[in-house]
Structures are given as C-alpha cells and as structure tokens.
C-alpha cells in the first residue's frame, strides 16, 4: 500500500520539476502530528520561529505533510509513523521504546536514498527507484547545478589531504575539477569519518558542533544544537564541492556536502547565521517518492 506503482517509481525529471516549479510560494501550515514530533521540532526550530536566534531551520517553519504510515519491516505491524518537513522526515520506528530517548524520533536517510535510488523499507530491505534528478540547492529550474543523481558517482572518490583548502568544483555532469579562485573562502577538509571514508568540510563541522539556544523543558537554554554531531546529518557520504548555483535567479558560489540524512550548503555572503543551511531535502524526497506534492503545497 505504501510503495508507488511502477509508473510513479520511474517518474521523469521533467514531471518532478514541473511539480516543484508549480508549487505555491508559501506552504500551508501542517502541525507536527504527535507531541514528540513537536518536541523534536521545537528543540532547534522554535528559537528560529520566535527570532530568538538567527540560524538555519533544521526542519522548517512547520510540517509539510500529515502524519503517514510507511512500510518498514521491523516496525510494529510492518509500518512506522512518519511526517515530512521541508528539510527532513521524522520517524517513529519503535513506538514501544522510551519516548525520552533522543533516538526515539529519528530522521530518515533521505540524502542516501535520493542519491542511490535505493529506498529503504526495512533494516536490510530496499526498493529500486531512479536517483533523483533534482538540484541539491537553489532554484529548481537550474540546468547546471549538481543534482542528487550527480553525486551517485562521487560516493567513493579518493580523499584529499587533511586541512587542504577545498577548491573542487562540480556541475550537473558529475566530473569535478579544481578552481584555485575558491581558496579565497578558506574552507578546508576537516574531520575524518572512517565509517564512510570521507572528510567533513571545516565550515560544516563547526556547524555540527555549534552551541545555541534550544527549547527544552518549557524554556530556552544554551546547549549544543544536536545531541551528537551526526544526529541531524548522519555520516558524510560525499566530499564537499563548490558549485555555481542559481539562487533566486542569480548564480552564486555554494559549497555543498551530502551526508546520509541531509545535504548541507555554505553560501558566502548570506546574512549572518544563514551562511550554512540545511537543504530542502524533505520536500525533494516527498515529490520524488510519491510523485505528488505534499499536502501543505496542494
């Protein structure tokens, strides 16, 4: 019931772009479907919503879908409760676990699935889709910006040297080259992750370990934004690459790196607090998987 028919699974890129380009400028509000979903959202994003801090949304202003049951072999009755946000998907895989555990609500491996086309519906169970030909960042009609499918050939590229300034550049064809002009931004390869054999860009590693006001226990407190550096993103599955990305009709330099759960971007010149952002992967994934817009955009 939860998986797509064949014609939807092999949805063409033009159809996906048409839906994304045809969206309303602003989504209609959907509320987090359970209190634990709201608490998970509020931890990082209530401070953004209430202008307590200037930083990227980690989920988005509100949910973009109703709660849904998606097939997952190891879940109770074979389905888990999920809800989509612009920037991710919340999941409760084991409803009998401790709801106070930080891992009770997880966020899906959306970037990995979009890049590989392997949709997970069990610990070791996958369905085959076409990798998503949707730009990772920027305007949906940009023909040159890297897409999720672009990164499919870059999951196992050789590592650079630690502390090396990142000058690798990428466009939609997926063949990197070097441009020394990007040295001006001073972003280097930083933390090495042996689980996936990739290094995290310094600007992203700083963000993943950042402190800020979070909502907990009915009030704000200063704390690390994430329970662990990898909670929101998962492990890196690509290196970081620069690209010229069309943003609001204007091409800008954007550094992007994809992790298991999200892709992060760094846009020099963005307003303070929004230089590093989480991409709209929840929206991209929903359209790719279901072949329709989520309820908030209909």
N, C-alpha and C positions, 0 to 999 in steps of 0.2 A: 504493500500500500504506500510505503513512504518513498520508494525509489521511482525514478522517472521512467516513462515509456521510452522506447528506442528513439523516436523522433526528437524528443526533448534532450536526450543524452547527447545527441550529435548535433546540437544546436549550432548553427553557423555564427561566425563572428559578427556578420552584418546584423543579424537579428538581435544579438546581445547589445551591440552598440545602439541599435535603434531604440531599444527599451530604455537604456541608460540615458540617451540623449533626449528622450521624450518625457523624462521624469519632471514632475513639478519641482520648482526651485527649492521649496521647503517641504519637508516631510510633515505629515500629520502625526501628532503625538500618540504613541502607544506606551502604556505604563509597564514597568517591569512586572512580570506575571506572578512572581512569588516574593515574599518578604526577603528571602535570602538572595534573590536576584537583585532586589533593590539595595540591600546592604552591600553587595559586591559592587554595584554601580556607584553607590554613594561614597565608598572608601576613597576613590580617586576623583570622581567626576562631580560630586556635589560642590566641591570647592571651586571648580571651574564654572559651574552653573550659577553660583552665588557670587562670582567675581572675588572670591577670597584669594585666589592665586591665578596667575597668568601662565597657562601651560596647555599642552595638547589634551584633548579629550582622549581617554583610553577606551571608552565605549561609545560615546556620543551623547547628545542632549537628552535623548530618550530612546526607547526601543523602536525598531522599525518593523517588527512583526509581532503577531500574537504569539503566545506560547504554542509549541508544536511538539508532537511525538515523532521522533526519528528512530528508525530501526538501529538497534545496537545489540549484538548477540548476547553480550554479558550483562545487559541490564535486566531489571525485573520485567517479566513478560516479554522480553525482547525489544523493548523500546525505552528510550530515555527522553526526559523533558528538556527542551531547548528553547531559546529565544534569541533572535537576531538583533544586533545593534549595528549602526553604521560601521563600527570599527572592530567587531568581533561577534562571536556567538557564545552565549552562556549555556552550560550543560550541567545537568544533574544525572550522573550515570548510576549511582547507587543511592536511592532515596533512604535506605536504612542506615547509612553511615552517619557519623557525627556532624550535624549541621554547623557546629562551631569550628570544625577543621577547615583550614584555608583551602584544602583540596576538595571540599565538598562540592563547590561550584568551580568548574573548570572552564577554560575557553578552548575552542576547537583548534585542530591542526589545519587551519584553513589555508594558510600560505602553501604548505606542503602539498595539500590536495589540489589546489589551483595550478601549481607548477607541474606536478607529475601526472595529473588526471586520475589519480588513484583515490577514490572516495572511500573513507573508512566506515564500515558499519559493524565492526567488531574488533577485538584486540588484534586478530590476525586475519580479518576478513575485509576485502576491498572490492569495489565495483569499478569498472573502467569507463572513464569519460575522456573527452578530448581536453588537453590542457587549455587553460583559459587565455584567449587572445584579447585580453582586456588590459589597458595600461595600468601599471602598478601605481602610478602617481599622475596627478594633473588631469587635464581635460580628456574626456572620453573619445574625442574625435582626433586626437593627436596620432598621425600615422607613423611617427618616428620614435616615440618614446618606448622604452622597454615594456613588454607585457609579461604576465606571469609565464606564459609559454616560452618567452625569450630565455628565462632563467633555467629552463629544463636542461640545457646543455652546459650549464655552469655549476652544477651541483658538486662536481669533483675536480675543479680546476686546481692546479698546484698553488701552494701557499707562497706568499711573498715573505720578505724578511720582517721580523718584529720591529715595530717602531718606524717602519717605512712610510713616507708620505704617500697617500693614495692619489694616484693620477690615472688610474684605469678608467676608461670611458666606454660606454655601451649605448647602442641604439637597438632598434627592434630586431635587427638581423642576428643579434646574439654573439657577435665576434668582437671582443674587447680590443682596444688599442690604448696607447698612452699619450697623454697630452700634458706636458710639463706646466702649462699655464694654471693647472689646478693646484699646484703647490702653494699658491697664494693663500689658500684656505687652511693649510696646516693640519689637515686631518690625517691621522696616522693609523696603521694597523695596531691593534691593542691586544685585548685579552684573547688568549688561545683556548679553544674549546676542543679537547681531544675526542669527545663523543662524536663530533661531526667533522673534525679536522678543518676547522675554519677559524679565522681571527675576526673579532668584532672591532669595527671602527671605533676610534677613541671617542668621538662625539656621541656615539650610541651607547658605549659602555658607561660613560659619565651619566647619561640619562637613566640607564637601567639601574644605577646605584644612587640616584638622586634622592634627597630628602625634600619634604614639603608638607603643607597642611593636609591631613587626611581626616575623614569623618569616621569616628569610632565611639561607640558607647554614648551617643546622643550629643557629641560635640566634636570640635576640631582639636587636633593635636599635631605636633611636628613629629614626623616619622619618615622612615624610608617609604617611598611611594609603593613599593612592591614587597610582598612577603619574602621573595627571593629575587635576584636579578633576572631569573629566567621565567618567573611566574607568568608574566603577560606575553612574552615573546616566544618561549621555548628556545631551543638551541639554534644557532645560525646554521643555515643550510646553503648559503652562498657567501662569497666575499662581498665587499662594498664596492659599488661602481658609481661614477659620475654619469650624468646624462643631461642633455638639453631637453627640458620638459616644458610642454605648453601648459601654462597655468593661467587661467583667466584670459586666454587668448594671446599671452606673451610668453616667449620662450625664456626660461630661467635655468641656471645651473642647479641641479638637485643631486645630492648623494643618496643612494638607496641601498639597503641591505635587507635581504629576506631571511626570516627565521621560520621555525616550524609553524608558529601561530600567527605571526603578523609580519608585515614589512614596515620598517622604519625609514623615514626620509629626513634629510637635513637640507634646508633651503636657506643659504646665506642671504641676509637682508630681510628675512621675515621679522615681524615685530617680536620684541623680547618675550621669551617664554614659548614661542611657537616656531623657533628655528628647527627643532626636532619635533616631528609629528608621527603619529601612527596613521597608516593609510586606511582608506575606507573598505577594508577587506571583507567586512561582514556583508555590506551591500553588494560588492562584486561577487562574492561567493553565492549569495542567495539567488541572484539572477542567473548565474552560470549553472547552478544545480537544478533550480526549479523551472527555469525558462519563463519566469514571470516576475513582475515587480513585487516586493514585499508589501504588506497591507498598508503601511504608512504612506506609500507613494502612489497608491491607486486612486 
